Amino acid sequence: MNKPVKNAPPSNDLRGVAVTEPPSHRERDDGYKGVVAQLTTRWRVIVCKDGMQWIVQQKESSHGGPWRGVSYHTSRDGLLRACGSLKALPSSGLEAVEAFPEFISEYHKK
């Protein structure tokens, strides 16, 4: 018989993104709760803390360095173009980004 786990961590709805740290509210952290697509080990897409834009971030090359915003977008098409020009979007990540709503304003309405 399975007993419910007490004090289980809350779900942070990261849509399949593996997190090894507790959820964070800081956009630069590995465990930022607004990660919506992990494109590669050094590239990801987040929703900003205010929910107003998608941010393409690159992991600093130094060991344990923070994530840095590289481009900022309110439309999916702009986000796709930026990811392509930055060479940050592998074919496996393309499907995830294409599934985003057309505009960030529609993101929380899904």
Residue, then its C-alpha position, 0 to 999 in steps of 0.5 A: m500500500n502506497k502512503p502519500v508522501k508528507n512534505a513533498p516539494p510543490s510541483n513547479d510545472l517545468r514541462g519536462v525540464a530536469v531541475t537539480e536545485p530547488p525552484s528559484h525566482r531568480e532568472r539567472d539560476d539553474g533552478y529558475k521556475g520559469v524555464v519553458a524549454q531547455l534547448t541544449t545544455r547551454w541554451r534555454v528559453i524562460v518566461c520572465k518573472d513578470g510574464m511579459q516576454w520570453i527570454v533566450q538565455q545562454k549559460e556562462s562558460s565558467h564552471g557554475g556561471p549564471w544564465r544570461g539573457v541574450s534576446y527578448h521576445t513577445s512573439r513566437d516567430g521572433l523567438l524562433r528567428a532569434c534561436g535560429s540566428l543564435k544557433a541555439l535551437p536544435s531540431s529537438g527543441l524546435e518542436a517545443v518552441e513551435a508549440f508556444p502560443e503566438f504571443i506571450s500574452e496568450y501563454h498563461k491563457k493556455 
